[in-house]
């Protein structure tokens, strides 16, 4: 057997966060050998997801429910999924910033409060797991270096930011061209495949029917076409 341990630590330098991802592999008992890989990972989207997964694994051990892993991972990426399109597209004329409301303590407090109420009345911990993931996102982004946003609205409105034209497209390109994100993608897929193998088996069995297979093939073809179109657009 091979035992692998992932160690995730945080480095903050002048408000810019990155993490060190260490993979320690111990070979089969009786055979000597330790393999250690350490790599500094910028705090892009999937780095936040991985942090949420690791936090969720701790929560799952405490509460005995592995569903909280996916919910903590969702919470860890939720601030970017909401704030970046909201700030850079919908509110581009007023703030044009990707770290706004869901990167602040006010929204986090409301989610925690709703989670506590849900747990008190329904004994469901899911929303609290989402809140823990959101809190990890704010910590990894070092939001205390931006107190106006972090404590919004108590220190005044979020100031307008100015970015060059095409900033959002460039940011997306940096995201998908980051090697560490691809490494984390395969790690995340592997972790979820192991953690939710029963659910995955059920889904695969349902997809065994011919209509489901045709639908999956159609979706994959459309996804490939969309990816090629996006890549061609970046090359032009």
ZADO-1210 file (C-alpha; in nm, 4 decimals, padded with zeros to 6 digits):
<atoms>
<atom x="00.0000" y="00.0000" z="00.0000" code="UNK" pos="1"/>
<atom x="00.0944" y="00.3614" z="-00.0460" code="UNK" pos="2"/>
<atom x="-00.0044" y="00.6285" z="00.2023" code="UNK" pos="3"/>
<atom x="-00.0203" y="00.9905" z="00.0936" code="UNK" pos="4"/>
<atom x="-00.0681" y="01.2948" z="00.3103" code="UNK" pos="5"/>
<atom x="-00.1475" y="01.6432" z="00.1825" code="UNK" pos="6"/>
<atom x="-00.0248" y="01.9332" z="00.3932" code="UNK" pos="7"/>
<atom x="-00.1610" y="02.2771" z="00.3219" code="UNK" pos="8"/>
<atom x="-00.0042" y="02.5830" z="00.4847" code="UNK" pos="9"/>
<atom x="-00.0391" y="02.9542" z="00.4273" code="UNK" pos="10"/>
<atom x="00.2128" y="03.2194" z="00.3362" code="UNK" pos="11"/>
<atom x="00.1120" y="03.5847" z="00.3386" code="UNK" pos="12"/>
<atom x="00.3417" y="03.8529" z="00.2037" code="UNK" pos="13"/>
<atom x="00.2150" y="04.2112" z="00.2049" code="UNK" pos="14"/>
<atom x="-00.1416" y="04.1002" z="00.1592" code="UNK" pos="15"/>
<atom x="-00.0654" y="03.8608" z="-00.1258" code="UNK" pos="16"/>
<atom x="-00.1444" y="03.5044" z="-00.0277" code="UNK" pos="17"/>
<atom x="-00.0162" y="03.1759" z="-00.1562" code="UNK" pos="18"/>
<atom x="-00.0085" y="02.8306" z="-00.0098" code="UNK" pos="19"/>
<atom x="00.2439" y="02.5557" z="00.0052" code="UNK" pos="20"/>
<atom x="00.1076" y="02.2212" z="-00.1030" code="UNK" pos="21"/>
<atom x="00.3145" y="01.9304" z="00.0241" code="UNK" pos="22"/>
<atom x="00.2480" y="01.5776" z="-00.0862" code="UNK" pos="23"/>
<atom x="00.4238" y="01.3242" z="00.1353" code="UNK" pos="24"/>
<atom x="00.4071" y="00.9667" z="00.0125" code="UNK" pos="25"/>
<atom x="00.5074" y="00.6820" z="00.2407" code="UNK" pos="26"/>
<atom x="00.5707" y="00.3529" z="00.0650" code="UNK" pos="27"/>
<atom x="00.4493" y="00.0110" z="00.1718" code="UNK" pos="28"/>
<atom x="00.5406" y="-00.0868" z="00.5294" code="UNK" pos="29"/>
<atom x="00.8650" y="-00.2793" z="00.5328" code="UNK" pos="30"/>
<atom x="01.0048" y="-00.0867" z="00.2370" code="UNK" pos="31"/>
<atom x="01.2008" y="00.2271" z="00.2931" code="UNK" pos="32"/>
<atom x="01.1190" y="00.5399" z="00.1060" code="UNK" pos="33"/>
<atom x="00.9633" y="00.8788" z="00.1529" code="UNK" pos="34"/>
<atom x="00.8793" y="01.1030" z="-00.1401" code="UNK" pos="35"/>
<atom x="00.8210" y="01.4687" z="-00.0683" code="UNK" pos="36"/>
<atom x="00.6942" y="01.7278" z="-00.3150" code="UNK" pos="37"/>
<atom x="00.6454" y="02.0870" z="-00.2076" code="UNK" pos="38"/>
<atom x="00.5139" y="02.3555" z="-00.4355" code="UNK" pos="39"/>
<atom x="00.4002" y="02.7093" z="-00.3687" code="UNK" pos="40"/>
<atom x="00.0511" y="02.7469" z="-00.5118" code="UNK" pos="41"/>
<atom x="-00.0919" y="03.0935" z="-00.5919" code="UNK" pos="42"/>
<atom x="-00.4361" y="03.1553" z="-00.4470" code="UNK" pos="43"/>
<atom x="-00.6405" y="03.0984" z="-00.7595" code="UNK" pos="44"/>
<atom x="-00.9864" y="02.9425" z="-00.7718" code="UNK" pos="45"/>
<atom x="-00.8971" y="02.5763" z="-00.7236" code="UNK" pos="46"/>
<atom x="-00.6474" y="02.6565" z="-00.4477" code="UNK" pos="47"/>
<atom x="-00.9432" y="02.7930" z="-00.2519" code="UNK" pos="48"/>
<atom x="-01.1436" y="02.4795" z="-00.3355" code="UNK" pos="49"/>
<atom x="-00.8632" y="02.2569" z="-00.2074" code="UNK" pos="50"/>
<atom x="-00.8451" y="02.4549" z="00.1164" code="UNK" pos="51"/>
<atom x="-01.2212" y="02.4114" z="00.1568" code="UNK" pos="52"/>
<atom x="-01.1940" y="02.0371" z="00.0959" code="UNK" pos="53"/>
<atom x="-00.9253" y="01.9948" z="00.3607" code="UNK" pos="54"/>
<atom x="-01.1289" y="02.1972" z="00.6103" code="UNK" pos="55"/>
<atom x="-01.4354" y="01.9925" z="00.5152" code="UNK" pos="56"/>
<atom x="-01.2480" y="01.6689" z="00.5844" code="UNK" pos="57"/>
<atom x="-01.1762" y="01.7921" z="00.9366" code="UNK" pos="58"/>
<atom x="-01.5425" y="01.8876" z="00.9826" code="UNK" pos="59"/>
<atom x="-01.6548" y="01.5509" z="00.8458" code="UNK" pos="60"/>
<atom x="-01.4424" y="01.3770" z="01.1073" code="UNK" pos="61"/>
<atom x="-01.6019" y="01.5875" z="01.3803" code="UNK" pos="62"/>
<atom x="-01.9674" y="01.5601" z="01.2758" code="UNK" pos="63"/>
<atom x="-01.9594" y="01.2221" z="01.1006" code="UNK" pos="64"/>
<atom x="-02.1118" y="01.3489" z="00.7761" code="UNK" pos="65"/>
<atom x="-01.8957" y="01.3510" z="00.4631" code="UNK" pos="66"/>
<atom x="-02.1413" y="01.5746" z="00.2778" code="UNK" pos="67"/>
<atom x="-01.9942" y="01.8737" z="00.4598" code="UNK" pos="68"/>
<atom x="-01.6747" y="01.8347" z="00.2545" code="UNK" pos="69"/>
<atom x="-01.8481" y="01.9414" z="-00.0668" code="UNK" pos="70"/>
<atom x="-02.0323" y="02.2208" z="00.1159" code="UNK" pos="71"/>
<atom x="-01.7124" y="02.3587" z="00.2697" code="UNK" pos="72"/>
<atom x="-01.5480" y="02.3473" z="-00.0740" code="UNK" pos="73"/>
<atom x="-01.8459" y="02.5358" z="-00.2185" code="UNK" pos="74"/>
<atom x="-01.8198" y="02.7990" z="00.0540" code="UNK" pos="75"/>
<atom x="-01.4467" y="02.8347" z="-00.0060" code="UNK" pos="76"/>
<atom x="-01.5029" y="02.9370" z="-00.3680" code="UNK" pos="77"/>
<atom x="-01.8394" y="03.1122" z="-00.3307" code="UNK" pos="78"/>
<atom x="-01.6985" y="03.4645" z="-00.2687" code="UNK" pos="79"/>
<atom x="-01.5165" y="03.4628" z="-00.6031" code="UNK" pos="80"/>
<atom x="-01.8053" y="03.3022" z="-00.7913" code="UNK" pos="81"/>
<atom x="-02.0364" y="03.5829" z="-00.6773" code="UNK" pos="82"/>
<atom x="-01.8162" y="03.8892" z="-00.6307" code="UNK" pos="83"/>
<atom x="-01.6032" y="03.8739" z="-00.9443" code="UNK" pos="84"/>
<atom x="-01.8855" y="03.8716" z="-01.2030" code="UNK" pos="85"/>
<atom x="-02.0911" y="04.1035" z="-00.9818" code="UNK" pos="86"/>
<atom x="-01.8108" y="04.3535" z="-00.9303" code="UNK" pos="87"/>
<atom x="-01.6412" y="04.3423" z="-01.2697" code="UNK" pos="88"/>
<atom x="-01.9509" y="04.3064" z="-01.4913" code="UNK" pos="89"/>
<atom x="-02.2724" y="04.4177" z="-01.3207" code="UNK" pos="90"/>
<atom x="-02.1137" y="04.6883" z="-01.1030" code="UNK" pos="91"/>
<atom x="-01.8301" y="04.7770" z="-01.3389" code="UNK" pos="92"/>
<atom x="-01.9473" y="05.1369" z="-01.3547" code="UNK" pos="93"/>
<atom x="-01.9439" y="05.1893" z="-00.9777" code="UNK" pos="94"/>
<atom x="-01.6856" y="04.9660" z="-00.8054" code="UNK" pos="95"/>
<atom x="-01.5275" y="04.7441" z="-01.0755" code="UNK" pos="96"/>
<atom x="-01.3720" y="04.5227" z="-00.8084" code="UNK" pos="97"/>
<atom x="-01.3746" y="04.1465" z="-00.7567" code="UNK" pos="98"/>
<atom x="-01.3589" y="04.1469" z="-00.3779" code="UNK" pos="99"/>
<atom x="-01.6734" y="04.3109" z="-00.2467" code="UNK" pos="100"/>
<atom x="-01.9709" y="04.1920" z="-00.0414" code="UNK" pos="101"/>
<atom x="-01.9009" y="03.8183" z="-00.0085" code="UNK" pos="102"/>
<atom x="-01.5415" y="03.8985" z="00.0855" code="UNK" pos="103"/>
<atom x="-01.6656" y="04.0937" z="00.3885" code="UNK" pos="104"/>
<atom x="-01.7571" y="04.0055" z="00.7446" code="UNK" pos="105"/>
<atom x="-02.1152" y="04.1335" z="00.7165" code="UNK" pos="106"/>
<atom x="-02.2276" y="03.8693" z="00.4664" code="UNK" pos="107"/>
<atom x="-02.0246" y="03.6062" z="00.6510" code="UNK" pos="108"/>
<atom x="-02.2004" y="03.6962" z="00.9771" code="UNK" pos="109"/>
<atom x="-02.5421" y="03.6663" z="00.8102" code="UNK" pos="110"/>
<atom x="-02.4541" y="03.3235" z="00.6675" code="UNK" pos="111"/>
<atom x="-02.3268" y="03.2067" z="01.0078" code="UNK" pos="112"/>
<atom x="-02.6442" y="03.3356" z="01.1742" code="UNK" pos="113"/>
<atom x="-02.8642" y="03.1573" z="00.9192" code="UNK" pos="114"/>
<atom x="-02.6557" y="02.8425" z="00.9657" code="UNK" pos="115"/>
<atom x="-02.6971" y="02.8526" z="01.3434" code="UNK" pos="116"/>
<atom x="-03.0732" y="02.8964" z="01.3093" code="UNK" pos="117"/>
<atom x="-03.0917" y="02.6087" z="01.0610" code="UNK" pos="118"/>
<atom x="-02.8909" y="02.3876" z="01.2945" code="UNK" pos="119"/>
<atom x="-03.1019" y="02.4857" z="01.5959" code="UNK" pos="120"/>
<atom x="-03.4375" y="02.4177" z="01.4319" code="UNK" pos="121"/>
<atom x="-03.3534" y="02.1458" z="01.1773" code="UNK" pos="122"/>
<atom x="-03.0263" y="01.9974" z="01.3105" code="UNK" pos="123"/>
<atom x="-02.8629" y="02.0559" z="00.9720" code="UNK" pos="124"/>
<atom x="-02.5022" y="02.1674" z="00.9681" code="UNK" pos="125"/>
<atom x="-02.4653" y="02.2239" z="00.5937" code="UNK" pos="126"/>
<atom x="-02.4913" y="02.6038" z="00.5927" code="UNK" pos="127"/>
<atom x="-02.2372" y="02.6296" z="00.8747" code="UNK" pos="128"/>
<atom x="-01.9962" y="02.4254" z="00.6617" code="UNK" pos="129"/>
<atom x="-02.0494" y="02.6752" z="00.3790" code="UNK" pos="130"/>
<atom x="-01.9769" y="02.9589" z="00.6246" code="UNK" pos="131"/>
<atom x="-01.6523" y="02.7954" z="00.7370" code="UNK" pos="132"/>
<atom x="-01.5456" y="02.7666" z="00.3736" code="UNK" pos="133"/>
<atom x="-01.6271" y="03.1341" z="00.3147" code="UNK" pos="134"/>
<atom x="-01.4226" y="03.2296" z="00.6210" code="UNK" pos="135"/>
<atom x="-01.1241" y="03.0351" z="00.4865" code="UNK" pos="136"/>
<atom x="-01.1506" y="03.2272" z="00.1592" code="UNK" pos="137"/>
<atom x="-01.1349" y="03.5608" z="00.3406" code="UNK" pos="138"/>
<atom x="-00.8351" y="03.4481" z="00.5456" code="UNK" pos="139"/>
<atom x="-00.6463" y="03.3192" z="00.2410" code="UNK" pos="140"/>
<atom x="-00.7192" y="03.6441" z="00.0564" code="UNK" pos="141"/>
<atom x="-00.5853" y="03.8416" z="00.3534" code="UNK" pos="142"/>
<atom x="-00.8924" y="04.0624" z="00.3631" code="UNK" pos="143"/>
<atom x="-00.7761" y="04.2428" z="00.6785" code="UNK" pos="144"/>
<atom x="-00.5382" y="04.4313" z="00.4490" code="UNK" pos="145"/>
<atom x="-00.8490" y="04.5840" z="00.2878" code="UNK" pos="146"/>
<atom x="-01.0516" y="04.6932" z="00.5936" code="UNK" pos="147"/>
<atom x="-01.3029" y="04.9077" z="00.4019" code="UNK" pos="148"/>
<atom x="-01.4207" y="04.6007" z="00.2120" code="UNK" pos="149"/>
<atom x="-01.3787" y="04.3571" z="00.5001" code="UNK" pos="150"/>
<atom x="-01.5864" y="04.5668" z="00.7420" code="UNK" pos="151"/>
<atom x="-01.8310" y="04.6993" z="00.4809" code="UNK" pos="152"/>
<atom x="-02.0513" y="04.9010" z="00.5283" code="UNK" pos="153"/>
<atom x="-01.9191" y="05.0276" z="00.8639" code="UNK" pos="154"/>
<atom x="-01.6102" y="05.2055" z="00.7261" code="UNK" pos="155"/>
<atom x="-01.7887" y="05.3620" z="00.4320" code="UNK" pos="156"/>
<atom x="-01.8654" y="05.2538" z="00.0754" code="UNK" pos="157"/>
<atom x="-01.6334" y="05.0318" z="-00.1234" code="UNK" pos="158"/>
<atom x="-01.4165" y="05.2659" z="-00.3333" code="UNK" pos="159"/>
<atom x="-01.4126" y="05.2443" z="-00.7097" code="UNK" pos="160"/>
<atom x="-01.1226" y="05.0567" z="-00.8633" code="UNK" pos="161"/>
<atom x="-00.9809" y="05.0999" z="-01.2099" code="UNK" pos="162"/>
<atom x="-00.8591" y="04.8143" z="-01.4251" code="UNK" pos="163"/>
<atom x="-00.7366" y="04.8142" z="-01.7859" code="UNK" pos="164"/>
<atom x="-00.9713" y="04.7052" z="-02.0622" code="UNK" pos="165"/>
<atom x="-00.9917" y="04.3285" z="-02.0946" code="UNK" pos="166"/>
<atom x="-00.8777" y="04.2707" z="-01.7353" code="UNK" pos="167"/>
<atom x="-01.1420" y="04.0052" z="-01.6631" code="UNK" pos="168"/>
<atom x="-01.0563" y="03.8066" z="-01.9769" code="UNK" pos="169"/>
<atom x="-00.6860" y="03.8251" z="-01.8891" code="UNK" pos="170"/>
<atom x="-00.7614" y="03.7093" z="-01.5347" code="UNK" pos="171"/>
<atom x="-00.9547" y="03.4091" z="-01.6676" code="UNK" pos="172"/>
<atom x="-00.6682" y="03.3250" z="-01.9016" code="UNK" pos="173"/>
<atom x="-00.4161" y="03.3440" z="-01.6150" code="UNK" pos="174"/>
<atom x="-00.6433" y="03.1115" z="-01.4199" code="UNK" pos="175"/>
<atom x="-00.6685" y="02.8380" z="-01.6825" code="UNK" pos="176"/>
<atom x="-00.3018" y="02.8654" z="-01.7852" code="UNK" pos="177"/>
<atom x="-00.1720" y="02.8265" z="-01.4276" code="UNK" pos="178"/>
<atom x="00.0011" y="02.4848" z="-01.3948" code="UNK" pos="179"/>
<atom x="-00.0785" y="02.4618" z="-01.0235" code="UNK" pos="180"/>
<atom x="-00.4510" y="02.4844" z="-01.1026" code="UNK" pos="181"/>
<atom x="-00.4304" y="02.1796" z="-01.3279" code="UNK" pos="182"/>
<atom x="-00.2439" y="01.9857" z="-01.0584" code="UNK" pos="183"/>
<atom x="-00.5094" y="02.0832" z="-00.8056" code="UNK" pos="184"/>
<atom x="-00.7871" y="01.9938" z="-01.0512" code="UNK" pos="185"/>
<atom x="-00.6701" y="01.6324" z="-01.0728" code="UNK" pos="186"/>
<atom x="-00.6179" y="01.6178" z="-00.6958" code="UNK" pos="187"/>
<atom x="-00.9700" y="01.7493" z="-00.6346" code="UNK" pos="188"/>
<atom x="-01.1234" y="01.5055" z="-00.8834" code="UNK" pos="189"/>
<atom x="-00.9368" y="01.2187" z="-00.7169" code="UNK" pos="190"/>
<atom x="-01.0395" y="01.3231" z="-00.3664" code="UNK" pos="191"/>
<atom x="-01.4055" y="01.3573" z="-00.4608" code="UNK" pos="192"/>
<atom x="-01.3981" y="01.0281" z="-00.6525" code="UNK" pos="193"/>
<atom x="-01.2733" y="00.8485" z="-00.3406" code="UNK" pos="194"/>
<atom x="-01.4908" y="01.0389" z="-00.0944" code="UNK" pos="195"/>
<atom x="-01.8150" y="01.0074" z="-00.2917" code="UNK" pos="196"/>
<atom x="-01.7494" y="00.6757" z="-00.4642" code="UNK" pos="197"/>
<atom x="-02.0916" y="00.5341" z="-00.3716" code="UNK" pos="198"/>
<atom x="-02.2762" y="00.8295" z="-00.5202" code="UNK" pos="199"/>
<atom x="-02.0470" y="00.8183" z="-00.8234" code="UNK" pos="200"/>
<atom x="-02.1225" y="00.4495" z="-00.8759" code="UNK" pos="201"/>
<atom x="-02.4954" y="00.5239" z="-00.8660" code="UNK" pos="202"/>
<atom x="-02.4572" y="00.8003" z="-01.1243" code="UNK" pos="203"/>
<atom x="-02.2478" y="00.5780" z="-01.3519" code="UNK" pos="204"/>
<atom x="-02.5096" y="00.3031" z="-01.3322" code="UNK" pos="205"/>
<atom x="-02.7806" y="00.5508" z="-01.4295" code="UNK" pos="206"/>
<atom x="-02.5698" y="00.6697" z="-01.7219" code="UNK" pos="207"/>
<atom x="-02.5459" y="00.3140" z="-01.8507" code="UNK" pos="208"/>
<atom x="-02.8766" y="00.3526" z="-02.0372" code="UNK" pos="209"/>
<atom x="-02.8462" y="00.4509" z="-02.4084" code="UNK" pos="210"/>
<atom x="-03.0428" y="00.7811" z="-02.3808" code="UNK" pos="211"/>
<atom x="-02.8237" y="00.8962" z="-02.0936" code="UNK" pos="212"/>
<atom x="-02.5071" y="00.8042" z="-02.2856" code="UNK" pos="213"/>
<atom x="-02.6213" y="01.0029" z="-02.5879" code="UNK" pos="214"/>
<atom x="-02.6955" y="01.3041" z="-02.3668" code="UNK" pos="215"/>
<atom x="-02.3506" y="01.2831" z="-02.2040" code="UNK" pos="216"/>
<atom x="-02.1783" y="01.2585" z="-02.5428" code="UNK" pos="217"/>
<atom x="-02.3726" y="01.5617" z="-02.6679" code="UNK" pos="218"/>
<atom x="-02.2745" y="01.7654" z="-02.3614" code="UNK" pos="219"/>
<atom x="-01.9079" y="01.6652" z="-02.3968" code="UNK" pos="220"/>
<atom x="-01.9059" y="01.7602" z="-02.7662" code="UNK" pos="221"/>
<atom x="-02.0568" y="02.0998" z="-02.6856" code="UNK" pos="222"/>
<atom x="-01.8020" y="02.1489" z="-02.4062" code="UNK" pos="223"/>
<atom x="-01.5124" y="02.0691" z="-02.6417" code="UNK" pos="224"/>
<atom x="-01.6489" y="02.3093" z="-02.9050" code="UNK" pos="225"/>
<atom x="-01.6870" y="02.5826" z="-02.6424" code="UNK" pos="226"/>
<atom x="-01.3329" y="02.5224" z="-02.5139" code="UNK" pos="227"/>
<atom x="-01.1886" y="02.5347" z="-02.8657" code="UNK" pos="228"/>
<atom x="-01.3810" y="02.8537" z="-02.9400" code="UNK" pos="229"/>
<atom x="-01.2551" y="03.0144" z="-02.6196" code="UNK" pos="230"/>
<atom x="-00.8967" y="02.9081" z="-02.6920" code="UNK" pos="231"/>
<atom x="-00.9172" y="03.0379" z="-03.0489" code="UNK" pos="232"/>
<atom x="-01.0489" y="03.3713" z="-02.9206" code="UNK" pos="233"/>
<atom x="-00.7520" y="03.4072" z="-02.6882" code="UNK" pos="234"/>
<atom x="-00.5118" y="03.3266" z="-02.9729" code="UNK" pos="235"/>
<atom x="-00.6535" y="03.5984" z="-03.1986" code="UNK" pos="236"/>
</atoms>
